[in-house]
Amino acid sequence: MDCNEAKTCIRPFLDGTCPPLKAGAFLKHIKTCPSCYEELETGCLIRMTDKDFQDRPEGYDLNKMMDAVIEKEKKKQNTFISALAFGFFMILGLAGVVVLYLNGLL
């Protein structure tokens, strides 16, 4: 993912609407691109200020919010990968049963 594409992912990423594969590529990109990470940080700050700055008794901690956003996305990535792996192994198991059935072993 390049910087131009990463910048188009910031809003959907913060909204939680970025597709899992694209979000994964975005996370990899911001780990190595200080400029895009800063854009994400700015987006987090704007979002925090707009939504709930007044409701946070502890004030705001941008690093903590960034970590929370990134951690939430990592969990979504892990869930997505787990679902893909489960689906793959279910199909593989079904294919195995079909092969055994067709060969008269089942």
N, C-alpha and C positions, 0 to 999 in steps of 0.2 A: 504494500500500500504506500502510495506517495503522499506528500503533505496536502496536496489539493483534495485528494479523496478523503484523507483523514479529517480535514476541516469540515467536509460535508457530513461526517459521522457524529460530530460533537453533539448537536442538538438531539438527534435520535438516541444517541448513547445516554445522554442525561435524562431523556424522557423514558428510557427503558424500552424503546420501540426498535432499536437497531437489531437487525437479524443476527442470530448467534454467530454465524461464520464471519460476517462482516465485523461484528463486535470483537471477535477474537483477533482478527487482523488489525483492528484499530488498537487494541490493547498492546499487541506486539510493537506496533509503530510508535506509540507514545512512550514506550520504555526506552527507545533509542533516539527519540527526537525531542529535544528540549523545547523547541518552538511550538510543536503541536501539544506537548504536555502543558505548556503555559496557556495555550488557547483553551484547553479543557479546564484548567484551573480557573481561568477568567469566567468561563461559562458556569462553573460550579459556584463561583462567588456571586455572579449575577443572579443565578437561580436561588441561591440561599437568601440573598438580600430581598429578592422579589417575593419569595414564598413565605419564609418563616423566620426571618431575623428577629422580629419582635417576639415570637413565641419561644425562642430558645433562652431559657433562664441562664444557661452557662455561656451565653454569648455565641461567638462563632469561632471555630477552629478549622481553617481551610484545609490544612493537612489531614485532619481527622475526617472531614467530609470527603475529601478526595479518596482517602483510603477506603472509606465505607462504600463509595460509588464503585471503585475498582473491585473491591472484595465481592460486592453483590453481583457484578458482572462475571467474575470468575466462577462464582457458584452457579450462575446460569449456564456458563460454558460447560462446567462439569456435568450438570444435569443433562444438557443437550448431548454431550459425548456419551454419557451413560445410556441415554435412550437410543442413540444410534447403535451402540455396541449391543444392547439388548435385542434390538430389532434384527441386527445382522445374525446373531447367534440363534435367534428363533427361526429365521429363514434357513440357516445352515442346518439346524436340527430337523426341520420339516423336510428339507431336501434329502437328508440322510434317511429318514423314515420312508420316503418315496422310493429311494434307491433300494433299500432293503425289501420293500414290498414288491417292487418290480422284479427283483431277483429271487423272489419266493422265499426269502429268509425271514419274513415276518408274517 
